[in-house]
Amino acid sequence: MIKNKITALSLGLILGYTNLSADVIPGINSKAGGMLLPEGKTKMFYRYMHFDRNSMFDGSSEVPNKEQLDATANINMLILAYGVSDDLNIALVVPHKSIEATAKLGPNDVAIDNSGIGDILVMGRYKLTDMKEDGYQTALKFGIKLPTGSTDDRFKKAPPFAMNENTPMPTQMGTGKAEYKLGAGISKLFGSGRVDASTMFTYRPKAEHDYDFGNELSYDIGYMHALTEKFNVGLEYNGKYNSKTDMGQDTNPMLRQMLPFKAFSGTVGYVTPQVHFLPFGKPKIHLDVGMSFLLHKNVKEYQPLEKKRFVVRFGYLF
């Protein structure tokens, strides 16, 4: 079902660092490319994402939703980023997730209603090349996701053969284990436009109950353009590859055979048109709205995917 990884939800999807462009900020999902905050500056972000999963896929094809899965996720994130120096930034990402789902397992109705604080992410980025000196800026990104989210939420309505079981790991708030991230970003300014690109590798040891979420490689690129002093428009491509997953000893054998709530595995890409509003014509305060649309997919096994995502980002530079 819903894979609750802030891969999402990682820091890169959220941060809109900018210290060189007065009126064009990085895209809503592009991990801010290679940009950093200046020394001593703090930026706060709030990010909201909503999506539904009621479509099933196998390989590159949409297939019948045999379990009648109907799932909804609402993810709220608070992010604080700080410029330790002009070359080093650190950030903290605190997610709150809400997952509701219904499905039919054989003749049995199943319902899930889980919510709470997820796994907290601590990230850093180090500047490798400088925009003013080199004409473009690159940064090394690194971080750790801490196992702060719960892993013991129960079914709202359980099938008879799983009355005392927790819901599947992809529907829990956390994974019970730390995860490790390493990536890089690049940014280039073009007058009233900018390009930001980023890639991030996430190494995931086996989670609780030996659940294997696989490792992930994400890649994002976006072009943003200042239409006016107060409005930016842009387009991003957001893709990822996730290695094969395994349920391990999660739930029980009968439930594992029937569950449509799978962790994502395979390749997927979204295109995200968006609008940014800068009320004062500067990046000190901005409100951004975007919609991601499924562009391509090739999943490793029968599993759900969202066809679109609604994203809102608010940023305030102290």
GUTOR-73848 format. One line per field, with one value per residue: residue number from 1; x, y, z of N, C-alpha, C in turn. Coordinates in steps of 0.05 Angstrom, whole numbers. Each point is the difference from the previous one (the first is absolute). Layout:
seq	(NUM, ...) .
nxx	(X, ...) .
nyy	(Y, ...) .
nzz	(Z, ...) .
caxx	(X, ...) .
cayy	(Y, ...) .
cazz	(Z, ...) .
cxx	(X, ...) .
cyy	(Y, ...) .
czz	(Z, ...) .
This chain:
seq	(1, 2, 3, 4, 5, 6, 7, 8, 9, 10, 11, 12, 13, 14, 15, 16, 17, 18, 19, 20, 21, 22, 23, 24, 25, 26, 27, 28, 29, 30, 31, 32, 33, 34, 35, 36, 37, 38, 39, 40, 41, 42, 43, 44, 45, 46, 47, 48, 49, 50, 51, 52, 53, 54, 55, 56, 57, 58, 59, 60, 61, 62, 63, 64, 65, 66, 67, 68, 69, 70, 71, 72, 73, 74, 75, 76, 77, 78, 79, 80, 81, 82, 83, 84, 85, 86, 87, 88, 89, 90, 91, 92, 93, 94, 95, 96, 97, 98, 99, 100, 101, 102, 103, 104, 105, 106, 107, 108, 109, 110, 111, 112, 113, 114, 115, 116, 117, 118, 119, 120, 121, 122, 123, 124, 125, 126, 127, 128, 129, 130, 131, 132, 133, 134, 135, 136, 137, 138, 139, 140, 141, 142, 143, 144, 145, 146, 147, 148, 149, 150, 151, 152, 153, 154, 155, 156, 157, 158, 159, 160, 161, 162, 163, 164, 165, 166, 167, 168, 169, 170, 171, 172, 173, 174, 175, 176, 177, 178, 179, 180, 181, 182, 183, 184, 185, 186, 187, 188, 189, 190, 191, 192, 193, 194, 195, 196, 197, 198, 199, 200, 201, 202, 203, 204, 205, 206, 207, 208, 209, 210, 211, 212, 213, 214, 215, 216, 217, 218, 219, 220, 221, 222, 223, 224, 225, 226, 227, 228, 229, 230, 231, 232, 233, 234, 235, 236, 237, 238, 239, 240, 241, 242, 243, 244, 245, 246, 247, 248, 249, 250, 251, 252, 253, 254, 255, 256, 257, 258, 259, 260, 261, 262, 263, 264, 265, 266, 267, 268, 269, 270, 271, 272, 273, 274, 275, 276, 277, 278, 279, 280, 281, 282, 283, 284, 285, 286, 287, 288, 289, 290, 291, 292, 293, 294, 295, 296, 297, 298, 299, 300, 301, 302, 303, 304, 305, 306, 307, 308, 309, 310, 311, 312, 313, 314, 315, 316, 317, 318) .
nxx	(17, -3, 19, 3, 14, 14, -3, -38, 3, 25, 21, 12, -22, 11, 26, -6, 24, 6, 25, -8, -24, -5, -6, 19, -18, 14, -4, -26, 10, 15, -5, -9, 4, 18, -24, 11, -7, 1, 24, -10, -9, -25, -9, -26, -7, -23, -3, -19, -5, -16, -6, -12, -4, -11, 24, -1, 25, 8, 26, -4, -16, -22, -6, -19, -15, 11, 15, -7, 27, -5, 23, 3, 19, 4, 20, 4, 16, 14, 12, 22, 10, 26, 10, 13, 5, 14, 16, -13, -20, -17, -15, -24, -9, -22, -6, -24, -8, -19, -7, -18, -10, -14, -5, -1, 4, -4, -15, 24, -14, 19, 7, 14, 8, 24, 10, 19, 19, 12, 16, 15, 4, 26, 3, 21, 11, 19, 6, -1, -18, 10, -25, 9, 14, -19, -20, 5, -19, 17, -14, 13, -17, -6, -9, -16, -16, -10, 1, -13, -8, -26, 1, -18, -7, -24, -13, -13, 2, 5, 12, -17, 16, -6, -16, 22, -2, 24, -5, 1, 25, -7, -18, 23, 3, 13, 27, 6, 11, 25, 0, 16, 6, 5, 5, -8, 6, -13, 8, -15, 8, -23, 10, -23, 18, -5, 21, -14, 21, -10, 18, -14, 19, -20, 17, -15, 11, -2, -26, -18, 0, 25, -16, 3, 3, 23, 19, 3, -4, 0, -14, 7, -15, 5, -17, 8, -21, 12, -26, -2, 1, -26, 2, 6, 7, -6, 18, -7, 21, -15, 22, -4, 21, -15, 20, 1, -25, -1, -23, 20, 0, -5, -17, -17, 6, -24, 5, 25, -13, -16, 20, -16, 5, 11, 25, 6, 0, 21, -10, 0, -16, 2, -18, 12, -21, 8, -10, 17, -9, 14, -15, 26, -2, 3, 21, -2, -22, -8, -20, 3, -10, -2, -1, 6, 7, -11, 26, 14, -1, 15, -20, 12, -23, -22, -6, -8, -10, 8, -22, -6, 14, -12, 16, 3, 14, 6, 14, 15, 14, 12) .
nyy	(-24, 16, 7, -2, 6, 12, -9, -7, -12, -1, 11, -14, -14, 10, -2, 25, -10, 25, 5, -8, -8, 25, -11, -18, -16, -19, -21, -6, -15, 21, -2, 22, -20, 19, 12, 20, 0, 27, 5, -13, -7, 4, -22, 7, -26, 4, -26, 1, -26, -2, -26, -11, -24, -1, 0, -24, -6, -10, 2, 5, -19, 15, -13, -18, 16, -24, 13, 15, 1, 15, 12, 14, 17, 11, 14, 7, 19, 1, 19, -4, 20, -5, 24, -22, -1, 16, -18, 3, -15, 3, -21, 6, -24, 11, -25, 8, -25, 0, -25, 2, -24, -9, -26, -18, -15, -12, -13, 7, 18, 17, 12, 21, 10, 4, 12, 19, 6, 6, -13, 11, 20, -7, 23, -3, 23, -7, 26, -9, 13, 24, 9, 18, -20, -19, 17, -18, -13, -14, -20, -9, -20, 1, -24, 1, -21, 12, -23, 23, -10, -2, -25, 8, 16, -2, -20, 18, -15, -20, -15, -20, -3, 25, -11, -13, 5, 10, 24, -4, -6, -3, -9, -8, 14, -22, -5, 14, 10, 6, 21, -4, 26, -1, 26, 12, 26, 11, 25, 11, 25, 8, 22, -1, -18, -25, -16, -19, -15, -24, -15, -21, -13, -17, -5, -22, -3, -26, 5, 9, -23, 8, 20, -7, 26, -14, 5, 26, 6, 25, 12, 25, 12, 26, 12, 22, 15, 24, -3, 6, 23, -6, -7, -24, -11, -26, -17, -22, -16, -17, -14, -27, -14, -21, -12, -26, -2, -4, -13, -18, 6, 21, 8, -15, -26, -5, 18, -9, -22, 13, 12, 21, 1, 5, -4, 24, -12, 8, 10, 25, 15, 24, 15, 22, 9, 25, 13, 20, 8, 22, 3, -2, -18, -11, -17, 23, 5, -25, -1, -26, -5, -27, -12, -23, -6, -24, -1, -16, -26, -14, -11, -9, 8, -15, 26, 16, 19, 24, 8, 13, 22, 9, 21, 8, 22, 4, 22, 1, 20, -10) .
nzz	(0, 20, -14, 26, -20, 16, -21, 5, 13, -11, 14, -20, 6, 21, 3, 4, 5, 6, -9, -25, 3, -9, -23, -2, 11, 12, -16, 0, -19, -9, 26, -12, -15, -6, 5, 14, 26, 2, 9, 21, -25, 8, -10, 2, -3, -12, -1, -18, 2, -21, 3, -20, 11, -24, -10, -13, 3, -23, 4, -26, 10, -4, 23, -1, 15, 1, 16, -21, -2, 21, -6, 23, -9, 24, -11, 25, -9, 22, -13, 14, -15, 4, -6, 5, -26, -16, 12, 23, -7, 20, 2, 11, -6, 9, -7, -8, 3, -19, 6, -19, 5, -21, 5, -18, 21, -24, 18, 10, 12, -10, 23, -9, 24, -11, 22, -4, 18, -23, -17, 19, -17, 2, -13, -16, -7, -16, -2, -25, -15, -7, 2, 18, 11, -1, 5, 18, 13, 13, 10, 21, -1, 26, 10, 21, -5, 21, 14, -5, -23, 6, 10, 18, -20, 10, -10, -15, -22, 16, -18, 1, -21, 6, 18, 5, -26, -2, -9, -26, -1, -26, 18, 11, 22, 9, -2, 22, -23, 3, -15, -22, -3, -26, -6, -23, -2, -20, 0, -19, 1, -11, 10, -12, -6, 7, 0, 13, 6, 7, 13, 10, 13, 5, 19, -3, 24, 4, -4, 17, 13, -4, 2, -25, 6, -2, -18, 3, -26, 9, -19, 2, -18, 3, -15, 13, -5, 3, 3, 26, 13, -1, -25, 8, -23, 0, -8, 14, -1, 12, 2, 1, 10, 5, 13, -6, 8, 27, 5, -3, 26, -16, 18, -14, -3, 12, 18, 2, -2, 16, 14, -6, 26, -23, 8, -9, -24, -13, -22, 8, -15, 11, -12, 9, -12, 3, 21, 1, 23, -8, 22, 8, -19, 24, 2, 14, -15, -1, -17, -1, -24, 1, -24, 11, -25, 3, -7, 16, -3, 16, 13, 21, 12, 2, -4, 20, -15, 9, -13, 23, 5, 21, -5, 25, -5, 25, -7, 22, -9, 22) .
caxx	(-17, 13, 27, 3, 28, 3, 21, -22, -1, 25, 3, 3, -25, -13, 15, 2, 23, 9, 14, 12, -21, -19, -29, -6, 7, 1, -25, -13, 9, 26, 21, 15, 25, 25, -1, 2, -6, 24, 7, -16, -27, -18, -24, -20, -18, -22, -7, -23, -4, -24, -4, -18, 8, -22, 7, 20, 18, 19, 18, -7, -29, -20, -15, -23, 4, -14, -6, -16, 15, -6, 18, 5, 22, 4, 26, 8, 28, 13, 29, 16, 27, 18, 26, 23, 19, -8, 6, -12, -28, -13, -29, -16, -26, -18, -25, -24, -13, -26, -5, -25, -3, -19, 5, -15, 18, -19, -26, 3, 6, 23, 2, 24, -2, 24, 11, 19, 26, 16, 29, 13, 24, 21, 15, 20, 10, 26, 5, 24, 8, -14, -14, 13, 27, 0, -23, -20, 6, -5, 1, -2, -22, 3, -18, -9, -28, -1, -24, -17, -28, -11, -1, -18, -28, -18, -21, -25, -17, 18, -13, 0, 25, 21, -13, 20, 23, 4, -3, 25, 21, -2, -21, 8, 12, 29, 10, 14, 29, 12, 7, 23, -4, 24, -8, 13, -18, 12, -18, 10, -18, -2, -15, -25, -6, 20, -2, 10, -2, 10, -4, 4, -1, -8, 6, -19, 2, -27, -16, -12, -11, 16, -12, 20, -11, 18, 14, -12, 15, -19, 13, -19, 11, -22, 5, -18, 2, -15, -19, 0, 15, -13, -9, 17, -12, 21, -6, 20, -2, 7, 1, 14, 2, 1, 5, -21, -7, -8, -15, 12, -19, -21, -27, 1, 3, -25, -3, 21, -7, -24, 1, 8, 15, 28, 20, 6, 24, 0, 7, -23, 7, -22, 5, -12, -4, -3, 0, 11, -9, 18, -16, 16, 19, 25, -5, -3, -25, -12, -20, 3, -20, 7, -14, 16, -15, 16, 9, 8, 3, 7, 2, 11, -21, -27, 0, -14, 15, -17, 2, 7, 5, -4, 21, 1, 24, 3, 27, 6, 28, 4) .
cayy	(24, 25, -2, 25, 7, 28, -1, 21, 14, 9, 29, 13, 6, 22, 24, 20, 18, 18, 24, 14, 9, 16, -4, -27, -20, -28, -13, -10, -28, -5, -2, 26, -3, 3, 25, 1, 25, 14, -4, 13, 2, -22, 0, -19, -9, -18, -14, -18, -16, -18, -17, -23, -25, -18, -13, -20, -3, -23, 8, 26, 0, 1, -25, 2, 3, -23, 3, 24, 18, 28, 10, 29, 9, 29, 2, 27, 0, 25, -1, 23, -1, 21, 3, -1, 17, 2, -25, -22, 3, -23, 2, -20, -5, -14, -5, -12, -15, -12, -20, -14, -19, -22, -20, -25, -24, -21, 11, 17, 28, 9, 29, 10, 28, 5, 27, 7, 9, -20, -1, 26, 0, 20, 2, 20, 4, 14, 12, -9, 22, 25, 13, 24, -6, -21, 3, -20, -8, -28, -6, -28, -2, -24, 1, -25, 0, -13, -16, 12, -5, -25, -24, -19, 7, -23, 4, 11, -23, -22, -25, -19, -14, 19, 17, 10, 7, 28, 5, -5, 20, 24, 17, 10, 26, -3, -26, -13, -1, 24, 0, 18, 13, 13, 10, 24, 18, 21, 22, 20, 23, 11, 24, -4, -29, -16, -29, -14, -29, -14, -28, -8, -28, -7, -28, -8, -27, -12, 13, -18, -25, -7, 12, 12, 21, 5, 25, 19, 21, 20, 20, 22, 24, 19, 27, 20, 25, 23, 14, 27, 2, -15, -27, -19, -25, -19, -28, -19, -28, -13, -29, -16, -29, -14, -28, -18, -1, -25, 4, -12, -14, 19, -10, -29, -11, 3, 29, 8, -10, 14, 29, 18, 23, -7, 21, 5, -10, 5, 27, 17, 28, 19, 27, 17, 29, 13, 29, 11, 27, 15, 24, 25, -1, -11, -27, -1, -14, -9, -21, -15, -21, -16, -25, -20, -19, -24, 1, -27, -18, -28, -11, -27, -19, 11, 19, 25, 25, 23, 12, 28, 9, 29, 9, 28, 6, 28, 4, 26, 4, 18) .
cazz	(0, 0, 11, 15, 3, -6, -19, -4, 15, 11, 2, -26, -12, 15, 5, -21, 6, -21, 10, -23, -19, 16, -6, -10, 20, -10, -3, 24, 4, -13, 20, 0, -15, 15, 15, 29, 14, 10, 28, 21, -8, 5, -16, 9, -21, 5, -25, 1, -24, 1, -23, 2, -14, -5, -25, 3, -23, -2, -22, -10, -7, 21, 1, 18, 29, 10, 28, 3, 17, -1, 21, -1, 18, 5, 13, 7, 8, 10, -6, 8, -12, 12, -13, 19, -14, -28, -13, 13, 11, 13, 0, 14, -13, 17, -15, 12, -22, 5, -21, 1, -22, 1, -20, 4, -1, -2, 7, 24, -2, 16, 2, 14, 6, 15, -2, 21, -9, -14, 5, -3, -17, 5, -25, -3, -27, -1, -27, -14, -18, 7, -22, -9, -11, -20, -18, 8, 28, 6, 29, 9, 19, 17, 23, 13, 9, 26, 4, 21, -5, 12, -18, 13, -5, -6, -20, 9, -4, -8, -9, 22, 3, 8, 21, 19, -16, -8, -28, -14, 4, -16, 10, 26, 0, -3, -8, 22, -5, -12, -29, -5, -26, -11, -26, -10, -14, -17, -7, -20, -4, -27, 1, 14, 3, 14, -1, 23, -3, 24, 2, 28, 5, 28, 8, 20, 12, 5, 21, 20, -10, -24, -25, -18, -17, -22, -2, -19, -14, -10, -18, -5, -15, -4, -10, 11, -14, 12, -18, 10, 25, 21, -8, -15, -10, -6, -6, 10, -3, 25, -4, 19, -4, 26, -4, 8, 29, 11, 24, 23, 18, 7, 4, 1, -28, -16, -6, -19, -27, -10, 3, -21, 12, -6, -3, -28, -12, -29, -10, -4, -6, 1, -9, 19, -5, 25, 2, 25, 6, 18, 4, 1, -22, 10, 10, 30, 5, -25, 1, -25, -4, -23, -3, -14, -16, -7, -27, -8, 22, -6, 27, 1, 7, 3, 22, -6, -5, -4, -27, 3, 28, 4, 18, 8, 15, 10, 10, 13, 5, 23) .
cxx	(17, 28, 7, 29, 2, 24, 0, 7, 27, 1, 0, -26, -11, 16, 2, 22, 4, 14, 12, -21, -22, -29, -6, 10, -1, -28, -9, 10, 29, 23, 20, 27, 25, 0, 2, -10, 26, 5, -18, -29, -16, -24, -18, -18, -23, -8, -23, -2, -24, 0, -18, 13, -24, 3, 23, 16, 17, 17, -7, -30, -17, -17, -24, 8, -16, -9, -17, 13, -8, 15, 5, 22, 0, 25, 7, 29, 8, 30, 14, 28, 16, 26, 22, 22, -10, 4, -15, -27, -8, -30, -13, -27, -18, -27, -23, -16, -27, -7, -27, -3, -21, 7, -17, 20, -18, -28, 0, 6, 22, 1, 24, -4, 23, 9, 19, 26, 15, 29, 12, 25, 18, 18, 21, 7, 25, 5, 26, 10, -19, -12, 16, 27, 0, -22, -22, 8, -7, 4, -1, -21, 2, -19, -8, -29, -1, -26, -18, -29, -9, 0, -21, -29, -17, -21, -24, -22, 17, -15, 2, 27, 23, -10, 21, 26, 2, -6, 27, 20, -3, -22, 6, 12, 30, 7, 14, 30, 9, 4, 20, -1, 26, -8, 16, -20, 15, -21, 14, -21, 2, -17, -26, -8, 22, -6, 12, -3, 13, -4, 7, -2, -6, 6, -18, 7, -28, -13, -10, -13, 14, -13, 22, -13, 17, 15, -11, 20, -20, 15, -21, 14, -24, 10, -21, 5, -17, -17, -1, 16, -11, -8, 21, -18, 22, -10, 23, -5, 10, -1, 14, 0, 3, 5, -22, -4, -8, -14, 12, -20, -22, -28, 1, -1, -25, -4, 20, -8, -22, 3, 6, 17, 29, 18, 7, 26, -2, 9, -25, 9, -25, 9, -17, -1, -6, 0, 11, -9, 19, -13, 16, 22, 27, -6, -3, -26, -10, -20, -2, -21, 8, -18, 18, -18, 18, 6, 7, 3, 8, 5, 9, -20, -26, -1, -15, 20, -20, 5, 6, 4, -4, 19, -2, 25, -1, 27, 3, 29, 4, 24) .
cyy	(24, -3, 26, 6, 29, 2, 23, 17, 5, 30, 14, 7, 26, 26, 19, 19, 19, 24, 16, 10, 14, -7, -27, -20, -28, -12, -14, -28, -5, 0, 23, -3, 2, 25, -4, 26, 13, -6, 16, 2, -26, 1, -22, -6, -16, -12, -19, -16, -18, -17, -24, -23, -18, -13, -19, -3, -25, 5, 28, 4, 4, -25, 3, 1, -22, 3, 25, 20, 29, 14, 30, 6, 30, 2, 30, -1, 28, -3, 25, -4, 23, 0, 1, 18, 3, -26, -24, 7, -26, 4, -23, -1, -17, -5, -10, -12, -10, -18, -13, -18, -20, -19, -25, -23, -25, 11, 20, 29, 7, 30, 8, 30, 7, 29, 4, 11, -23, 1, 28, -2, 23, 1, 22, 3, 17, 10, -9, 21, 23, 13, 24, -5, -18, 2, -21, -8, -30, -5, -30, -1, -27, 2, -27, 4, -16, -15, 11, -6, -27, -22, -20, 8, -24, 7, 14, -22, -23, -24, -21, -14, 19, 19, 13, 9, 31, 3, -4, 23, 25, 20, 11, 28, 0, -28, -15, -2, 27, -5, 21, 11, 14, 9, 24, 16, 21, 21, 19, 21, 10, 26, -3, -29, -14, -30, -11, -30, -13, -30, -9, -31, -5, -30, -7, -28, -11, 14, -20, -23, -9, 10, 14, 20, 5, 26, 17, 19, 19, 20, 20, 22, 18, 27, 19, 27, 21, 13, 29, 1, -19, -28, -15, -22, -19, -27, -17, -28, -13, -30, -14, -29, -12, -30, -17, -1, -28, 4, -12, -16, 19, -13, -31, -11, 4, 29, 8, -9, 17, 30, 15, 23, -6, 25, 3, -14, 3, 28, 16, 29, 17, 26, 19, 30, 14, 31, 8, 29, 12, 27, 26, 0, -10, -28, -2, -15, -10, -23, -13, -22, -15, -25, -19, -20, -24, 0, -27, -18, -28, -13, -29, -22, 15, 18, 26, 23, 23, 12, 30, 6, 31, 9, 30, 4, 30, 3, 28, 1, 20, 18) .
czz	(0, 13, 14, 6, -8, -18, -15, 1, 11, 0, -27, -13, 11, -1, -25, 5, -23, 13, -23, -20, 16, -5, -13, 21, -11, 0, 26, 7, -7, 19, 0, -14, 17, 18, 30, 11, 7, 29, 18, -7, 7, -18, 10, -24, 13, -27, 5, -26, 4, -25, 7, -15, -2, -28, 4, -27, 2, -24, -8, -6, 25, -2, 19, 29, 14, 29, 6, 20, -5, 23, -5, 20, 1, 16, 5, 11, 9, -3, 10, -11, 10, -14, 21, -10, -28, -16, 12, 12, 14, 0, 15, -13, 19, -14, 19, -22, 9, -24, 6, -24, 6, -23, 6, -4, 0, 6, 22, -6, 20, 0, 17, 4, 19, -3, 23, -12, -13, 8, -6, -17, 7, -24, 2, -30, 0, -28, -12, -20, 6, -25, -11, -13, -24, -20, 5, 29, 4, 30, 4, 22, 15, 23, 10, 8, 26, 4, 22, -4, 12, -20, 10, -3, -9, -21, 13, -2, -11, -10, 23, 5, 8, 22, 18, -14, -3, -30, -14, 3, -18, 9, 28, -2, -4, -8, 23, -3, -12, -30, -5, -28, -9, -29, -8, -15, -16, -7, -19, -4, -29, 0, 16, 3, 15, -5, 25, -4, 24, -3, 28, 1, 29, 5, 24, 10, 4, 24, 20, -13, -25, -26, -15, -19, -25, 2, -22, -12, -11, -17, -9, -16, -5, -12, 10, -14, 14, -21, 6, 26, 21, -8, -16, -10, -6, -6, 9, -11, 26, -4, 22, -9, 28, -6, 12, 30, 8, 26, 25, 17, 10, 0, 2, -29, -17, -9, -21, -29, -13, -2, -26, 10, -3, 1, -29, -8, -30, -7, -5, -5, -1, -13, 17, -9, 27, -3, 27, 3, 21, 5, 1, -22, 8, 12, 30, 7, -28, 5, -27, -2, -25, -1, -16, -14, -8, -30, -11, 24, -10, 27, -1, 6, 2, 24, -7, -5, -1, -27, 1, 29, 0, 21, 5, 17, 9, 12, 12, 8, 23, -4) .
